[in-house]
Amino acid sequence: MRAAQPARAPLPSRKEQGEITRRAILDAAIALYAEAGVRGTGLMAIGKRAGVHHATVLYHFKSSRELLLAVLRERDRLFMKYSQDVLDRGGLEALRLLPFAGRFNVEHPVWAKLFAVLQAEALDPDAEAHSYFVERRDQARALVLELLRSAKKRGEIRKDVDFEATANVVLAFTAGINIGSFLDPQNTDVVVAYRRFTDMLIEDLTRGVRRR
């Protein structure tokens, strides 16, 4: 009597195979953009890393810009998922938990490097991702301003805080520490730097405010 043959796993459907291929292309672009930036990475290199012809890359992503924006949106999706609980707290508590952003970078070094590389490449107004990074900075700035307004409304920070200047300082720090961590990794502990910056920020915001 023959032993029963193990059941074969069903082959992926055409749709599922397309999603697998699309994900492989996206992962390849993420890795290569982090290594060499957009300017140093062609669609042929991405296709080779993903194990597909470069025409397949264009089948799933109609242009290099579309692929670039898909990579950036994927990073934003993961970051928002990671940070949502902190941001939902609002006000001073959310600001106290700012080091979560440093932990995200430490836990996802490829994403952190990719963001730094692509942002640097996007400084020229003609760069493919320039408008994306301008819009994203505006969104990040609006978020910090909302947290500050909420904290003021709750009576958690002093009334004379300059919201605009404070938001700019926060954004400058988050961008700078990410770049610095790659320029001088031996002497840059991102999480420790975030904690120190946050302590100084909270101390400044709450100076003279009666503790509840």
Residue pairs with C-beta under 8 A, 6 or more apart in sequence:
12 20
18 60
21 50
21 52
21 56
21 60
22 60
24 50
24 51
24 52
25 46
25 47
25 50
25 52
25 56
25 57
25 60
25 61
25 67
26 67
26 70
26 71
26 74
27 50
28 46
28 47
28 49
28 50
29 41
29 46
29 67
29 68
29 70
29 71
30 71
30 74
30 110
30 111
30 114
31 49
31 110
32 41
32 45
32 46
32 49
33 41
33 68
33 71
33 114
33 117
33 118
34 110
34 111
34 113
34 114
34 117
35 41
37 117
37 118
37 120
37 121
38 64
38 68
38 118
38 121
38 128
38 129
39 121
42 54
43 54
43 57
43 58
43 64
43 67
44 54
46 54
46 57
46 67
47 53
47 54
47 55
47 56
47 57
48 54
50 57
57 67
61 67
61 70
64 128
65 128
68 118
68 128
68 129
69 129
69 132
71 114
71 118
72 118
72 129
72 132
75 111
75 114
75 115
76 136
78 108
78 111
79 104
79 111
82 100
82 104
83 100
83 101
83 104
86 94
86 97
86 100
87 94
87 143
87 147
88 94
89 97
90 146
90 147
90 150
91 147
91 150
91 151
91 153
91 154
91 156
92 151
92 154
92 156
92 157
92 202
92 205
92 206
94 147
95 147
95 148
95 151
95 198
95 201
95 202
95 205
96 198
96 202
98 170
98 194
98 197
98 198
98 201
99 191
99 194
99 195
99 198
101 174
101 194
102 177
102 190
102 191
102 193
102 194
102 195
103 191
103 194
104 111
104 112
105 111
105 112
105 178
105 181
105 190
106 112
106 190
106 191
112 178
112 181
112 182
113 182
115 178
116 178
116 179
116 182
118 129
118 133
119 133
119 175
120 179
121 127
121 129
122 128
122 129
122 130
122 132
122 133
123 130
124 130
137 171
140 171
140 174
141 167
141 168
141 171
144 166
144 167
144 170
144 171
145 163
145 164
145 167
148 157
148 161
148 163
148 166
148 167
148 205
149 163
151 157
151 205
152 159
152 161
155 209
155 212
156 205
156 206
156 209
157 205
157 206
157 209
158 205
158 206
158 207
158 208
158 209
161 205
166 201
166 205
169 201
170 201
173 197
177 188
177 190
177 193
177 194
177 197
178 190
180 188
181 188
181 190
